[in-house]
Amino acid sequence: MYQVPVTLRCLESCEAFFRDKSQFYTLMLSHPNVLAGAPLKEMDVYFYGTECYNRLSLHDRQEVYQRAQVELRSRARRDFLVRDDYLKEKSIV
């Protein structure tokens, strides 16, 4: 019987780990109910059934969630500024 080398199994495990983190990040950014500034405890209800969420530890979920929150806040700020500029243009006309 041929055994898979430990390093290959470790590599596959690491790839799966980073793939899960990436999928969870993408899922959070694309989910319409995830809001900027909302705590993970309120948002994790939407992710319970997903494999990428279930395979990550609480620490890893929080790390990815914080990274996604930075992006969501940035998007919200950018959207606000665009709307604010639009309203100023409309009031001038």
N, C-alpha and C positions, 0 to 999 in steps of 0.2 A: 504494500500500500504506500502511495506517495503522500507525504505530508507537505502542506504548504509552509514555506519558511515563515518564521515569526515576523520578520521584517515586512514581508509581503502582506500578511494579515494586518499588521500595524498600519501600513500604508493605506490599505483599503478602509480600515476603520477611521483613519484621519480624513480620508477623502469623503467618507459618508458624513462625518461630523461637520466638516466645512460646507458640504452640500446642504445639510439640514439647516445650518445657520443662514446660509444664503437664501434658501427657500422660505424660511420663516421671515426674514427681512423683507423679501419681495411680497410675501403674503400680507404683511402688515401695511406696507405702503399702498397696496392695491385694494385693501378691504375698506369699504365705504364707512364702516362704523368705528374705525380706529381714528381717534381725534388727537390733535396736538395737545399735550398737557394732561391727557387722561392717564391715570395710573394703570399699570399692568393688571392689577387685581380686577379692575372693571372690564378690561378688554380681553382677558384670557378666555372668557366664556366663548368667544367666537372661534377659538383655535383648538379647543379640547380634542376634537376628533381628528385633527391633522397629524400625520406621522411625524413631520418635521418638528412640530411642537412637542409631541409626546416623547421623542427621543432625546431632547435637550434637557439638561439639568436646569434647575431654577436659576442658578447663577448665570448660565449661558443665555437663558431666555431674557433675563433682565439686561444683560449686556447688549444683546441684539435689539431689545426694545428701546433702550436708551439711544442707540445709534439711529434707529428709525425715528424716534421723537425729534432728534436734531433735524433730520430731513423734513419731517412734517411741519415743524415750526418754521423752517426756512421757506417752505412752500406757502404756508399761511401768510407769512410776512410779505412775500413777493406778491401773492394774490391781493393782499390788502393794498399794497402800494399801487398796483396796476389799477384797482378799482378807484382808489383815491384820485389818481391822475385822471382817470376817465370822468369822474364826477366834477373835477375842477374844469376840465375841458367843456363839459356840457353846461356848466354854470356861466362860462365866459360867452358862449354862443347865445 
